[in-house]
Amino acid sequence: MAQPVVLLGAGRRDSCDEFPLARIAASRPVVLVDPDPPAWARPYLTGHLAADPAREAQTAEAVCGYAAEHPVGGVLTWSAEHLTTAARITGRLGLPGLPYETAAACADPVALRALLDRHRLPTAGAPCAPEDTAGPLVSAETVVLDDEVRIVALTRTTPGPPPARSPLRHGVHAHDGLLHNRFLRQCVERTARALRLTHAVAHITLRLTARGPRVLTVAPHLPGDLIPLLVERATGVDLAAAAADLATGRHPDLTPTRQRAAAVQFAYPAVTGRLTELRLDPAAADDPAADRMVLTRHPGDPVTAAPHADPADRLAHWAVTADTPTACETALRRLAHHLTATILPTTDTYAA
């Protein structure tokens, strides 16, 4: 039987954390550390520890006490807020994981920037040349095992309007030409080594500029926003299973078995107000490219318009799979017509 893993925090169903949890639970027992497991997560769990992962010392004591009486093969989290807690636990139990200093740096954007600067890695942040702030965003979905740094997929992200810049769309293509860009690969490899990653799945976001790729953020854990699903649909590589394997000291299977494209679109409110209607046309399920289409808010909820919206304001999301990125974009636009949302602003009703 596969070694059980301890998961620090379930996350939120509407932030797409159910998919990786389901994938991990399909292959090994999962013990969740959470003050109160959400109802959607319970079917995937074999155990529960009532502790708050944000309280680092107390949670470390609780998990180590549990491990003294039960087998624990590894520790996982997909929240930057819980990285240091996970690092403290794996350090005490002698399990694969992040060095504590790495976890602390990745949880703090200022500390991360300072660490990358010390290693002379190109970063996209002030002060920088104007040409380093208007390029497209791409994230390297990276698996690190000992000295090997492998980019298994690239995620292209379309951000929303400023100031929030919340993601509108993510796309993955098995044949993305940037997979062969040596400057990007070198930048990712140097970043992984600067952070002393050895057994980790990492989501490394870069901005492509006229002077080459520049590192924006590093998340040394599974990405959210259904990116693991997109990678699996486009390439066949299971990032969630890979993360669980690495956490338990096993070698993950990273063999690509598909050569397709996949994308996800998020719907944000057009105006700030109160949601009065939100529904999907059932005909959306008949679209040949549709993977899923999910409502994530409810009538009566207050919502914030896209320029200032964060992921909690998303009304819905839908994912598609097709042969090419262009076909995915067409399918995303087609499915958008199946969503109806009405928002009551300050003065009158607005159909989003």
C-alpha contacts under 8 A as a table, 3 or more apart, distances in Angstrom:
res1	aa1	res2	aa2	distance
1	M	28	R	7.52
2	A	27	S	6.98
2	A	28	R	5.21
2	A	29	P	7.50
3	Q	28	R	6.40
3	Q	29	P	7.20
3	Q	71	P	7.45
3	Q	72	V	6.68
3	Q	73	G	4.75
3	Q	74	G	7.65
3	Q	248	T	6.91
4	P	28	R	5.62
4	P	29	P	4.56
4	P	30	V	5.74
4	P	31	V	7.30
4	P	71	P	7.00
4	P	72	V	5.52
4	P	73	G	5.25
4	P	74	G	6.96
5	V	28	R	7.37
5	V	29	P	6.44
5	V	30	V	5.18
5	V	31	V	6.25
5	V	72	V	5.98
5	V	73	G	5.51
5	V	74	G	4.80
5	V	75	V	5.50
5	V	76	L	6.92
5	V	244	A	7.28
5	V	247	A	7.79
5	V	248	T	7.46
6	V	30	V	5.95
6	V	31	V	4.76
6	V	32	L	5.88
6	V	33	V	7.01
6	V	72	V	6.96
6	V	73	G	7.96
6	V	74	G	6.28
6	V	75	V	4.72
6	V	76	L	6.12
7	L	10	A	7.18
7	L	30	V	6.75
7	L	31	V	6.07
7	L	32	L	4.86
7	L	33	V	6.00
7	L	75	V	5.97
7	L	76	L	4.82
7	L	77	T	5.59
8	L	32	L	6.18
8	L	33	V	4.94
8	L	34	D	6.77
8	L	53	P	5.91
8	L	75	V	7.55
8	L	76	L	6.27
8	L	77	T	5.03
8	L	78	W	7.92
8	L	82	H	6.86
8	L	86	A	7.35
9	G	32	L	6.65
9	G	33	V	5.79
9	G	34	D	5.32
9	G	53	P	6.58
9	G	77	T	6.71
9	G	78	W	7.89
9	G	79	S	7.51
9	G	82	H	7.88
10	A	17	D	7.22
10	A	21	L	7.97
10	A	32	L	7.05
10	A	33	V	7.99
10	A	34	D	7.17
10	A	37	P	7.29
10	A	38	P	7.60
10	A	41	A	6.95
11	G	15	S	7.45
11	G	17	D	6.05
11	G	78	W	7.78
11	G	79	S	7.49
12	R	15	S	5.20
12	R	16	C	6.89
12	R	17	D	5.97
12	R	18	E	7.74
13	R	16	C	5.33
13	R	17	D	5.45
13	R	18	E	5.56
13	R	40	W	7.11
14	D	17	D	7.46
14	D	296	T	5.50
14	D	312	A	7.92
15	S	224	G	6.78
15	S	225	D	5.99
15	S	226	L	7.92
15	S	311	P	7.33
15	S	312	A	7.82
16	C	19	F	6.35
16	C	224	G	6.33
16	C	225	D	5.54
16	C	226	L	5.38
17	D	20	P	5.92
17	D	21	L	6.50
17	D	224	G	6.51
17	D	225	D	7.81
17	D	226	L	7.44
18	E	21	L	5.18
18	E	22	A	6.04
18	E	40	W	7.72
18	E	41	A	7.09
19	F	22	A	5.24
19	F	23	R	6.32
19	F	226	L	7.26
19	F	228	P	7.90
19	F	229	L	7.06
20	P	23	R	5.03
20	P	24	I	6.18
20	P	228	P	6.95
20	P	229	L	7.90
20	P	240	A	5.24
21	L	24	I	5.24
21	L	25	A	6.01
21	L	41	A	7.77
21	L	44	Y	7.06
21	L	240	A	7.71
22	A	25	A	5.14
22	A	26	A	6.11
22	A	44	Y	6.29
23	R	26	A	5.30
23	R	27	S	7.14
23	R	240	A	6.27
23	R	241	A	6.54
24	I	27	S	5.66
24	I	28	R	6.32
24	I	30	V	7.65
24	I	240	A	6.10
24	I	241	A	5.64
24	I	244	A	6.65
25	A	28	R	5.27
25	A	29	P	5.86
25	A	30	V	6.00
25	A	44	Y	5.63
25	A	45	L	7.14
27	S	241	A	7.84
29	P	45	L	6.88
29	P	46	T	5.73
30	V	44	Y	7.19
30	V	45	L	5.17
30	V	46	T	5.59
30	V	47	G	6.63
31	V	45	L	5.98
31	V	46	T	5.81
31	V	47	G	4.39
31	V	48	H	5.24
31	V	49	L	7.23
32	L	37	P	7.45
32	L	45	L	6.80
32	L	47	G	6.35
32	L	48	H	4.80
32	L	49	L	6.19
33	V	48	H	5.92
33	V	49	L	4.74
33	V	50	A	6.09
33	V	51	A	5.81
33	V	52	D	7.04
33	V	53	P	6.75
34	D	37	P	5.76
34	D	48	H	7.37
34	D	49	L	6.43
34	D	50	A	5.44
34	D	51	A	5.30
34	D	52	D	5.49
34	D	53	P	6.70
35	P	49	L	7.58
35	P	50	A	4.59
35	P	51	A	4.91
35	P	52	D	5.32
36	D	50	A	6.63
37	P	41	A	6.61
37	P	42	R	6.58
37	P	48	H	7.67
38	P	41	A	5.54
38	P	42	R	6.71
39	A	42	R	5.47
39	A	43	P	7.98
40	W	43	P	7.00
41	A	44	Y	5.76
41	A	45	L	6.93
42	R	45	L	5.34
45	L	48	H	7.35
49	L	62	A	7.68
49	L	63	V	7.75
51	A	58	Q	7.65
51	A	59	T	5.81
51	A	62	A	7.27
52	D	55	R	5.59
52	D	59	T	6.39
53	P	56	E	6.09
53	P	59	T	5.69
53	P	82	H	6.00
53	P	85	T	6.59
54	A	59	T	7.91
54	A	81	E	6.74
54	A	82	H	6.03
54	A	85	T	7.35
55	R	58	Q	5.77
55	R	59	T	6.01
55	R	85	T	7.78
56	E	59	T	5.35
56	E	60	A	6.09
56	E	82	H	7.90
56	E	84	T	7.26
56	E	85	T	4.82
56	E	88	R	7.90
57	A	60	A	5.18
57	A	61	E	6.33
57	A	85	T	7.50
58	Q	61	E	5.22
58	Q	62	A	6.29
59	T	62	A	4.97
59	T	63	V	6.12
59	T	85	T	7.29
60	A	63	V	5.28
60	A	64	C	5.99
60	A	85	T	6.64
60	A	86	A	7.96
60	A	88	R	6.72
60	A	89	I	5.34
61	E	64	C	5.22
61	E	65	G	5.96
62	A	65	G	5.15
62	A	66	Y	6.19
63	V	66	Y	4.95
63	V	67	A	6.08
63	V	89	I	7.28
64	C	67	A	4.93
64	C	68	A	6.29
64	C	89	I	6.98
64	C	92	R	7.70
64	C	93	L	7.10
65	G	68	A	5.24
65	G	69	E	7.19
66	Y	69	E	5.65
66	Y	70	H	6.03
67	A	70	H	4.94
67	A	71	P	5.97
67	A	72	V	5.80
68	A	71	P	7.86
72	V	75	V	7.89
73	G	95	L	7.51
73	G	247	A	7.41
73	G	248	T	4.93
74	G	90	T	7.52
74	G	95	L	6.13
74	G	96	P	6.98
74	G	244	A	7.57
74	G	247	A	4.78
74	G	248	T	4.56
74	G	249	G	7.82
75	V	86	A	6.44
75	V	89	I	7.74
75	V	90	T	6.74
75	V	95	L	7.80
75	V	97	G	7.65
75	V	247	A	6.04
75	V	248	T	7.75
76	L	86	A	6.94
76	L	243	A	7.80
76	L	244	A	7.24
76	L	247	A	6.69
77	T	80	A	7.96
77	T	82	H	6.63
77	T	83	L	6.89
77	T	86	A	7.06
77	T	221	H	6.78
77	T	222	L	7.86
78	W	82	H	7.92
78	W	221	H	5.30
78	W	222	L	5.37
78	W	223	P	6.91
78	W	224	G	7.68
79	S	82	H	5.52
79	S	83	L	6.75
79	S	221	H	7.50
80	A	83	L	5.31
80	A	106	C	7.21
80	A	107	A	5.25
80	A	219	A	7.05
80	A	221	H	7.93
81	E	84	T	7.58
81	E	107	A	6.31
82	H	85	T	5.24
82	H	86	A	6.27
83	L	86	A	5.17
83	L	87	A	6.17
83	L	103	A	5.24
83	L	104	A	7.16
83	L	106	C	7.98
83	L	107	A	6.82
84	T	87	A	4.93
84	T	88	R	6.07
84	T	100	Y	6.12
84	T	103	A	5.14
84	T	104	A	5.73
84	T	107	A	7.81
85	T	88	R	5.19
85	T	89	I	6.32
86	A	89	I	5.18
86	A	90	T	6.15
86	A	97	G	7.63
87	A	90	T	5.25
87	A	91	G	5.96
87	A	97	G	6.11
87	A	98	L	5.48
87	A	99	P	6.24
87	A	100	Y	5.20
87	A	103	A	6.56
88	R	91	G	5.20
88	R	92	R	6.30
88	R	100	Y	6.48
89	I	92	R	5.21
89	I	93	L	6.15
90	T	93	L	5.09
90	T	94	G	5.65
90	T	95	L	4.76
90	T	96	P	6.38
90	T	97	G	5.80
90	T	98	L	7.94
91	G	94	G	5.27
91	G	95	L	6.59
91	G	97	G	7.47
91	G	99	P	7.71
91	G	100	Y	7.91
92	R	95	L	7.93
95	L	247	A	7.43
95	L	248	T	7.26
95	L	249	G	7.71
96	P	199	H	6.42
96	P	246	L	7.25
96	P	247	A	5.56
96	P	248	T	6.70
96	P	249	G	6.20
97	G	198	T	7.89
97	G	199	H	6.38
97	G	200	A	7.24
97	G	247	A	6.55
98	L	102	T	6.30
98	L	103	A	6.08
98	L	196	R	7.89
98	L	197	L	6.59
98	L	198	T	7.69
98	L	199	H	7.68
98	L	200	A	7.67
99	P	102	T	5.27
99	P	103	A	6.39
99	P	196	R	7.38
99	P	197	L	7.98
100	Y	103	A	5.10
100	Y	104	A	6.19
101	E	104	A	5.15
101	E	105	A	6.18
102	T	105	A	5.12
102	T	106	C	6.13
102	T	195	L	5.72
102	T	196	R	7.13
103	A	106	C	5.27
103	A	107	A	6.23
104	A	107	A	5.25
104	A	108	D	6.53
104	A	111	A	7.90
105	A	108	D	5.28
105	A	109	P	7.20
105	A	110	V	7.95
105	A	111	A	4.96
105	A	112	L	4.74
105	A	115	L	7.39
106	C	109	P	6.67
106	C	111	A	7.40
106	C	112	L	5.53
106	C	218	V	6.38
106	C	219	A	6.53
106	C	220	P	7.39
107	A	112	L	7.80
108	D	111	A	5.31
108	D	112	L	6.11
109	P	112	L	5.03
109	P	113	R	6.13
109	P	217	T	7.49
110	V	113	R	5.22
110	V	114	A	6.30
111	A	114	A	5.08
111	A	115	L	6.16
112	L	115	L	5.10
112	L	116	L	6.19
112	L	217	T	7.91
113	R	116	L	5.20
113	R	117	D	6.04
113	R	123	T	7.32
114	A	117	D	5.05
114	A	118	R	6.22
115	L	118	R	5.16
115	L	119	H	6.63
115	L	194	A	7.81
116	L	119	H	5.16
116	L	120	R	6.33
116	L	121	L	5.35
116	L	122	P	7.75
116	L	123	T	7.43
116	L	191	T	7.30
116	L	194	A	7.02
117	D	120	R	4.84
117	D	121	L	5.69
117	D	122	P	7.39
117	D	123	T	7.46
118	R	121	L	7.65
119	H	194	A	6.43
121	L	187	C	7.36
121	L	190	R	7.50
121	L	191	T	7.16
121	L	214	R	7.82
121	L	215	V	7.55
122	P	213	P	7.38
122	P	214	R	4.89
122	P	215	V	6.15
123	T	214	R	4.59
123	T	215	V	4.47
123	T	216	L	6.01
124	A	128	C	6.95
124	A	132	D	6.30
124	A	133	T	6.80
124	A	206	L	7.89
124	A	207	R	6.91
124	A	214	R	5.28
124	A	215	V	5.89
124	A	216	L	5.52
125	G	128	C	6.13
125	G	133	T	7.77
125	G	216	L	7.45
128	C	132	D	6.40
128	C	133	T	7.84
129	A	132	D	5.43
129	A	133	T	7.47
130	P	133	T	5.67
130	P	134	A	7.50
131	E	134	A	6.27
131	E	135	G	7.57
131	E	209	T	6.38
131	E	210	A	6.35
131	E	211	R	7.76
132	D	135	G	6.83
132	D	207	R	7.69
132	D	208	L	7.88
132	D	209	T	5.26
132	D	210	A	7.06
132	D	211	R	7.26
132	D	214	R	7.73
133	T	207	R	7.74
133	T	209	T	7.47
134	A	209	T	7.31
135	G	207	R	5.82
135	G	208	L	5.06
135	G	209	T	4.97
135	G	210	A	7.73
136	P	157	T	7.76
136	P	158	T	7.91
136	P	207	R	5.74
136	P	208	L	5.54
136	P	209	T	7.64
137	L	156	R	6.17
137	L	157	T	5.61
137	L	158	T	7.26
137	L	205	T	7.06
137	L	206	L	5.92
137	L	207	R	4.72
137	L	208	L	6.41
138	V	154	L	6.53
138	V	155	T	5.49
138	V	156	R	4.64
138	V	157	T	6.10
138	V	205	T	5.83
138	V	206	L	5.51
138	V	207	R	6.38
138	V	208	L	7.39
139	S	154	L	5.58
139	S	155	T	4.97
139	S	156	R	6.57
139	S	157	T	7.78
139	S	203	H	6.25
139	S	204	I	5.25
139	S	205	T	4.06
139	S	206	L	5.94
140	A	151	I	6.04
140	A	152	V	7.71
140	A	153	A	6.25
140	A	154	L	4.78
140	A	155	T	6.52
140	A	188	V	7.38
140	A	202	A	7.85
140	A	203	H	5.84
140	A	204	I	5.12
140	A	205	T	6.36
140	A	206	L	7.89
141	E	151	I	5.73
141	E	152	V	5.88
141	E	153	A	5.28
141	E	154	L	5.89
141	E	155	T	7.25
141	E	201	V	7.39
141	E	202	A	6.10
141	E	203	H	4.98
141	E	204	I	6.68
142	T	149	V	6.89
142	T	150	R	5.58
142	T	151	I	4.43
142	T	152	V	5.93
142	T	153	A	7.41
142	T	201	V	5.69
142	T	202	A	5.05
142	T	203	H	6.24
142	T	204	I	7.32
143	V	149	V	6.06
143	V	150	R	5.29
143	V	151	I	6.45
143	V	152	V	7.07
143	V	199	H	7.76
143	V	200	A	5.95
143	V	201	V	4.58
143	V	202	A	6.32
143	V	242	A	7.91
144	V	147	D	7.25
144	V	148	E	5.74
144	V	149	V	4.62
144	V	150	R	6.30
144	V	192	A	7.62
144	V	197	L	6.55
144	V	198	T	5.57
144	V	199	H	5.48
144	V	200	A	5.27
144	V	201	V	6.34
144	V	202	A	7.75
145	L	148	E	5.30
145	L	149	V	6.68
145	L	198	T	5.29
145	L	199	H	4.90
145	L	200	A	6.93
145	L	246	L	7.65
145	L	251	H	7.74
146	D	197	L	7.91
146	D	198	T	4.59
146	D	199	H	6.34
147	D	198	T	6.91
149	V	189	E	5.97
149	V	192	A	7.34
151	I	154	L	7.43
151	I	179	L	7.60
151	I	185	R	7.69
152	V	237	V	7.53
152	V	254	L	7.41
153	A	172	V	6.96
153	A	173	H	7.56
153	A	174	A	6.79
153	A	179	L	7.48
153	A	231	V	6.52
153	A	235	T	7.73
154	L	172	V	6.01
154	L	173	H	7.29
154	L	176	D	7.14
154	L	178	L	7.81
154	L	179	L	7.12
155	T	170	H	6.29
155	T	171	G	5.51
155	T	172	V	4.91
155	T	173	H	7.81
155	T	227	I	7.61
156	R	170	H	5.55
156	R	171	G	5.12
156	R	172	V	6.42
157	T	167	P	6.65
157	T	168	L	7.56
157	T	169	R	5.74
157	T	170	H	4.55
157	T	171	G	6.58
158	T	167	P	5.92
158	T	168	L	5.59
158	T	169	R	5.12
158	T	170	H	6.45
159	P	165	R	5.18
159	P	166	S	5.65
159	P	167	P	4.30
159	P	168	L	5.42
159	P	169	R	7.14
160	G	164	A	7.30
160	G	165	R	4.42
160	G	166	S	5.16
160	G	167	P	5.62
160	G	168	L	5.53
160	G	306	A	7.14
160	G	307	P	7.13
161	P	164	A	6.78
161	P	165	R	5.13
161	P	166	S	7.58
161	P	306	A	7.11
161	P	307	P	5.29
162	P	165	R	4.93
162	P	307	P	5.64
162	P	308	H	7.49
163	P	307	P	6.06
163	P	308	H	6.32
164	A	306	A	7.82
164	A	307	P	5.84
164	A	308	H	5.03
164	A	309	A	6.36
164	A	310	D	6.85
165	R	307	P	7.16
166	S	306	A	7.86
166	S	309	A	6.95
166	S	310	D	5.93
166	S	311	P	6.84
167	P	170	H	7.44
167	P	266	F	7.57
168	L	265	Q	5.97
168	L	266	F	5.27
168	L	267	A	7.29
169	R	263	A	7.13
169	R	264	V	5.62
169	R	265	Q	4.53
169	R	266	F	6.22
170	H	227	I	7.45
170	H	263	A	5.53
170	H	264	V	5.44
170	H	265	Q	6.82
171	G	230	L	7.20
171	G	261	A	7.37
171	G	262	A	5.77
171	G	263	A	4.11
171	G	264	V	6.55
171	G	325	P	7.30
172	V	176	D	7.75
172	V	230	L	6.14
172	V	231	V	6.33
172	V	234	A	6.50
172	V	261	A	5.64
172	V	262	A	5.39
172	V	263	A	6.24
172	V	325	P	7.71
173	H	176	D	5.24
173	H	234	A	6.05
173	H	235	T	7.87
173	H	259	Q	7.71
173	H	260	R	6.12
173	H	261	A	4.28
173	H	262	A	6.58
173	H	324	T	7.17
173	H	325	P	6.52
174	A	234	A	5.64
174	A	235	T	5.54
174	A	258	R	7.56
174	A	259	Q	5.15
174	A	260	R	5.64
174	A	261	A	6.23
175	H	179	L	7.56
175	H	259	Q	7.03
175	H	260	R	7.79
176	D	179	L	5.82
177	G	180	H	5.98
177	G	181	N	7.33
178	L	181	N	4.91
178	L	184	L	7.50
179	L	185	R	7.58
180	H	185	R	7.71
181	N	184	L	5.52
181	N	185	R	6.34
182	R	185	R	4.98
182	R	186	Q	5.94
183	F	186	Q	5.14
183	F	187	C	6.13
183	F	212	G	7.06
183	F	213	P	7.16
184	L	187	C	5.08
184	L	188	V	6.24
184	L	212	G	7.72
184	L	213	P	5.93
185	R	188	V	5.17
185	R	189	E	6.12
186	Q	189	E	5.08
186	Q	190	R	6.03
187	C	190	R	5.24
187	C	191	T	6.12
187	C	213	P	7.17
187	C	214	R	7.84
187	C	215	V	7.88
188	V	191	T	5.08
188	V	192	A	6.22
188	V	204	I	7.17
189	E	192	A	5.21
189	E	193	R	6.30
190	R	193	R	5.16
190	R	194	A	5.98
191	T	194	A	5.07
191	T	195	L	6.30
192	A	195	L	5.32
192	A	196	R	6.23
192	A	197	L	5.44
193	R	196	R	4.81
193	R	197	L	6.10
194	A	197	L	7.89
197	L	200	A	6.30
199	H	246	L	5.44
199	H	247	A	7.00
199	H	249	G	7.78
200	A	220	P	6.44
200	A	221	H	6.88
200	A	243	A	6.56
200	A	246	L	6.27
200	A	247	A	7.48
201	V	220	P	5.94
201	V	221	H	5.36
201	V	222	L	6.14
201	V	239	L	7.46
201	V	242	A	7.41
201	V	243	A	5.69
201	V	246	L	7.98
202	A	218	V	6.96
202	A	219	A	5.56
202	A	220	P	4.03
202	A	221	H	5.17
202	A	222	L	6.55
202	A	223	P	7.74
203	H	218	V	5.93
203	H	219	A	5.00
203	H	220	P	6.19
203	H	221	H	6.79
203	H	222	L	6.92
203	H	223	P	6.02
204	I	215	V	7.39
204	I	216	L	7.75
204	I	217	T	6.03
204	I	218	V	4.56
204	I	219	A	6.28
204	I	220	P	7.93
205	T	215	V	6.13
205	T	216	L	5.48
205	T	217	T	5.25
205	T	218	V	6.32
206	L	213	P	6.01
206	L	214	R	5.25
206	L	215	V	4.40
206	L	216	L	5.17
206	L	217	T	7.18
207	R	213	P	5.62
207	R	214	R	5.26
207	R	215	V	6.51
207	R	216	L	6.70
208	L	212	G	5.93
208	L	213	P	4.50
208	L	214	R	6.48
209	T	212	G	5.08
209	T	213	P	5.85
209	T	214	R	7.20
215	V	218	V	7.87
219	A	222	L	7.63
219	A	223	P	7.30
221	H	243	A	7.71
222	L	228	P	7.45
222	L	239	L	7.29
222	L	240	A	6.91
222	L	243	A	7.11
223	P	226	L	7.71
223	P	227	I	6.21
223	P	228	P	6.88
224	G	227	I	5.98
224	G	228	P	7.42
226	L	229	L	5.22
226	L	230	L	6.44
226	L	264	V	7.43
227	I	230	L	4.95
227	I	231	V	6.18
228	P	231	V	5.17
228	P	232	E	6.19
228	P	238	D	7.04
228	P	239	L	5.70
228	P	240	A	6.70
229	L	232	E	5.08
229	L	233	R	6.06
230	L	233	R	5.13
230	L	234	A	6.00
230	L	261	A	7.89
230	L	262	A	5.23
230	L	263	A	6.22
230	L	264	V	7.64
231	V	234	A	5.24
231	V	235	T	5.74
231	V	236	G	6.91
231	V	237	V	6.41
231	V	238	D	7.29
231	V	239	L	7.45
231	V	262	A	7.54
232	E	235	T	5.41
232	E	236	G	4.35
232	E	237	V	4.95
232	E	238	D	5.34
232	E	239	L	7.35
233	R	236	G	5.81
233	R	258	R	7.41
233	R	260	R	7.26
233	R	261	A	7.33
233	R	262	A	6.25
233	R	321	T	6.77
234	A	258	R	5.98
234	A	259	Q	5.91
234	A	260	R	4.46
234	A	261	A	4.75
234	A	262	A	5.52
234	A	321	T	7.35
235	T	256	P	5.21
235	T	257	T	5.92
235	T	258	R	4.39
235	T	259	Q	5.50
235	T	260	R	6.56
236	G	255	T	7.67
236	G	256	P	5.32
236	G	257	T	4.83
236	G	258	R	5.10
237	V	253	D	7.65
237	V	254	L	5.60
237	V	255	T	6.46
237	V	256	P	5.59
237	V	257	T	7.20
238	D	241	A	5.43
238	D	242	A	6.20
238	D	254	L	7.48
239	L	242	A	4.87
239	L	243	A	6.11
240	A	243	A	5.17
240	A	244	A	6.39
241	A	244	A	5.11
241	A	245	D	6.10
241	A	252	P	7.36
242	A	245	D	5.04
242	A	246	L	6.12
242	A	251	H	7.89
242	A	252	P	4.87
242	A	253	D	6.93
242	A	254	L	7.59
243	A	246	L	5.21
243	A	247	A	6.13
243	A	252	P	7.94
244	A	247	A	5.08
244	A	248	T	6.35
245	D	248	T	5.26
245	D	249	G	6.22
245	D	250	R	4.78
245	D	251	H	6.23
245	D	252	P	5.56
246	L	249	G	5.05
246	L	250	R	5.41
246	L	251	H	6.41
246	L	252	P	6.71
247	A	250	R	7.54
256	P	259	Q	7.80
259	Q	323	D	7.77
260	R	321	T	7.34
260	R	322	A	6.22
260	R	323	D	4.84
260	R	324	T	6.43
261	A	321	T	5.83
261	A	322	A	5.42
261	A	323	D	5.55
261	A	324	T	5.24
261	A	325	P	5.61
261	A	328	C	6.97
262	A	319	A	7.24
262	A	320	V	5.60
262	A	321	T	4.33
262	A	322	A	6.28
262	A	325	P	7.16
262	A	328	C	6.40
263	A	319	A	5.57
263	A	320	V	5.50
263	A	321	T	6.68
263	A	325	P	7.82
263	A	328	C	6.23
263	A	329	E	7.67
263	A	332	L	7.86
264	V	317	H	6.81
264	V	318	W	5.55
264	V	319	A	4.15
264	V	320	V	6.46
264	V	332	L	7.57
265	Q	317	H	5.48
265	Q	318	W	5.51
265	Q	319	A	6.48
265	Q	332	L	6.63
266	F	314	R	6.47
266	F	315	L	7.55
266	F	316	A	5.98
266	F	317	H	4.45
266	F	318	W	6.88
267	A	314	R	5.64
267	A	315	L	5.43
267	A	316	A	5.31
267	A	317	H	6.09
268	Y	305	A	6.75
268	Y	306	A	5.60
268	Y	309	A	7.33
268	Y	313	D	6.44
268	Y	314	R	4.78
268	Y	315	L	5.66
268	Y	316	A	7.63
269	P	272	T	6.82
269	P	303	V	6.68
269	P	304	T	6.38
269	P	305	A	4.81
269	P	306	A	5.92
269	P	309	A	8.00
269	P	313	D	7.26
269	P	314	R	7.12
269	P	315	L	6.83
269	P	343	I	7.76
269	P	352	A	6.59
270	A	305	A	5.23
270	A	306	A	6.29
270	A	352	A	5.51
271	V	303	V	7.99
271	V	304	T	6.64
271	V	305	A	4.50
271	V	306	A	7.48
271	V	343	I	7.13
271	V	345	P	6.71
271	V	350	Y	7.63
271	V	352	A	7.67
272	T	302	P	7.75
272	T	303	V	5.61
272	T	304	T	4.30
272	T	305	A	4.62
272	T	343	I	7.70
272	T	345	P	6.00
273	G	302	P	5.76
273	G	303	V	5.58
273	G	304	T	6.61
273	G	343	I	5.99
273	G	344	L	5.37
273	G	345	P	4.23
273	G	346	T	6.56
274	R	299	P	7.76
274	R	300	G	5.96
274	R	301	D	5.69
274	R	302	P	4.37
274	R	303	V	5.93
274	R	343	I	5.44
274	R	344	L	5.10
274	R	345	P	6.50
275	L	278	L	7.38
275	L	298	H	7.16
275	L	299	P	4.98
275	L	300	G	5.25
275	L	301	D	5.42
275	L	302	P	6.19
275	L	303	V	6.73
275	L	341	A	7.46
275	L	342	T	6.08
275	L	343	I	4.41
275	L	344	L	6.25
276	T	299	P	4.73
276	T	300	G	5.70
276	T	301	D	7.93
276	T	341	A	7.71
276	T	342	T	5.59
276	T	343	I	5.55
276	T	344	L	6.51
277	E	298	H	7.85
277	E	299	P	5.36
277	E	340	T	7.39
277	E	341	A	5.36
277	E	342	T	4.90
277	E	343	I	7.08
278	L	295	L	7.75
278	L	297	R	7.85
278	L	298	H	6.80
278	L	299	P	6.32
278	L	315	L	7.86
278	L	339	L	7.51
278	L	340	T	5.67
278	L	341	A	4.48
278	L	342	T	6.60
279	R	295	L	7.57
279	R	339	L	6.07
279	R	340	T	5.39
279	R	341	A	6.69
280	L	284	A	7.50
280	L	295	L	7.83
280	L	338	H	5.58
280	L	339	L	4.84
280	L	340	T	6.37
281	D	284	A	5.94
281	D	338	H	4.97
281	D	339	L	6.60
282	P	285	A	6.03
282	P	286	D	7.98
282	P	338	H	7.93
283	A	286	D	5.45
283	A	287	D	7.38
283	A	338	H	7.49
284	A	287	D	5.61
284	A	290	A	7.39
284	A	293	M	7.71
284	A	335	L	6.28
284	A	338	H	6.08
285	A	290	A	6.60
285	A	292	R	7.72
285	A	293	M	7.94
286	D	290	A	7.61
287	D	290	A	5.38
287	D	335	L	7.78
289	A	320	V	5.22
289	A	321	T	5.35
289	A	322	A	6.03
289	A	328	C	7.67
289	A	331	A	6.39
290	A	293	M	7.47
290	A	318	W	7.59
290	A	319	A	6.29
290	A	320	V	4.64
290	A	321	T	6.72
290	A	331	A	7.56
290	A	335	L	7.81
291	D	318	W	7.40
291	D	319	A	5.28
291	D	320	V	4.94
291	D	321	T	6.55
292	R	318	W	5.44
292	R	319	A	5.38
292	R	320	V	7.16
293	M	316	A	7.31
293	M	317	H	5.83
293	M	318	W	4.06
293	M	319	A	6.53
294	V	316	A	5.47
294	V	317	H	5.49
294	V	318	W	6.22
295	L	298	H	7.87
295	L	315	L	6.05
295	L	316	A	4.23
295	L	317	H	6.71
296	T	314	R	6.52
296	T	315	L	5.24
296	T	316	A	4.96
296	T	317	H	7.50
297	R	301	D	6.83
297	R	313	D	7.63
297	R	314	R	7.04
297	R	315	L	5.17
297	R	316	A	7.12
298	H	301	D	5.79
303	V	309	A	7.98
303	V	313	D	5.59
304	T	308	H	6.61
304	T	309	A	5.24
304	T	313	D	6.17
305	A	308	H	6.03
305	A	309	A	5.50
305	A	313	D	8.00
306	A	309	A	4.67
306	A	310	D	7.83
309	A	312	A	7.70
309	A	313	D	5.80
309	A	314	R	7.88
310	D	313	D	5.64
310	D	314	R	7.44
311	P	314	R	5.48
314	R	317	H	7.62
318	W	332	L	7.44
318	W	335	L	7.68
319	A	332	L	7.50
320	V	328	C	6.20
320	V	331	A	6.80
320	V	332	L	6.85
321	T	328	C	6.32
322	A	325	P	7.36
322	A	327	A	5.93
322	A	328	C	5.60
323	D	327	A	6.70
323	D	328	C	7.78
324	T	327	A	5.24
324	T	328	C	6.41
325	P	328	C	4.95
325	P	329	E	6.26
326	T	329	E	5.14
326	T	330	T	6.33
327	A	330	T	5.13
327	A	331	A	6.21
328	C	331	A	5.06
328	C	332	L	6.13
329	E	332	L	5.10
329	E	333	R	6.36
330	T	333	R	5.30
330	T	334	R	6.19
331	A	334	R	4.92
331	A	335	L	6.13
332	L	335	L	5.26
332	L	336	A	6.24
333	R	336	A	5.14
333	R	337	H	7.12
334	R	337	H	5.85
334	R	338	H	7.81
335	L	338	H	5.50
335	L	339	L	7.56
336	A	339	L	5.68
337	H	340	T	7.76
340	T	351	A	7.78
340	T	352	A	7.17
341	A	351	A	6.07
341	A	352	A	5.26
342	T	349	T	6.98
342	T	350	Y	5.81
342	T	351	A	4.41
342	T	352	A	5.63
343	I	349	T	5.91
343	I	350	Y	5.29
343	I	351	A	6.26
343	I	352	A	6.83
344	L	347	T	7.56
344	L	348	D	5.90
344	L	349	T	4.40
344	L	350	Y	6.05
345	P	348	D	5.67
345	P	349	T	6.12
345	P	350	Y	6.92
